């Protein structure tokens, strides 16, 4: 079991990482619609599922997929997509 402060720190680190990825993500995210964010989040949550062939091939860590999905949800919420 993880401590809530550790989980929040992991999500904040992912959120901050998005600021560094691809140069200027806030500008890039501005081109994404609400539906785009939903698709990205759904993809990460799908990779977190217990029985996904892709996980066996690519070794996705379910916790990290939840962290990425949560970071994207926060990005969508803070960028005014909802």
Secondary structure as the mmCIF struct_conf table of DSSP 4:
data_model
#
loop_
_struct_conf.conf_type_id
_struct_conf.id
_struct_conf.beg_label_comp_id
_struct_conf.beg_label_asym_id
_struct_conf.beg_label_seq_id
_struct_conf.end_label_comp_id
_struct_conf.end_label_asym_id
_struct_conf.end_label_seq_id
HELX_RH_AL_P HELX_RH_AL_P1 UNK A 4 UNK A 20
TURN_TY1_P TURN_TY1_P1 UNK A 21 UNK A 22
BEND BEND1 UNK A 23 UNK A 23
HELX_RH_AL_P HELX_RH_AL_P2 UNK A 25 UNK A 29
TURN_TY1_P TURN_TY1_P2 UNK A 30 UNK A 31
HELX_RH_AL_P HELX_RH_AL_P3 UNK A 34 UNK A 47
TURN_TY1_P TURN_TY1_P3 UNK A 48 UNK A 48
BEND BEND2 UNK A 49 UNK A 51
HELX_RH_AL_P HELX_RH_AL_P4 UNK A 53 UNK A 58
HELX_RH_AL_P HELX_RH_AL_P5 UNK A 62 UNK A 78
TURN_TY1_P TURN_TY1_P4 UNK A 79 UNK A 80
#
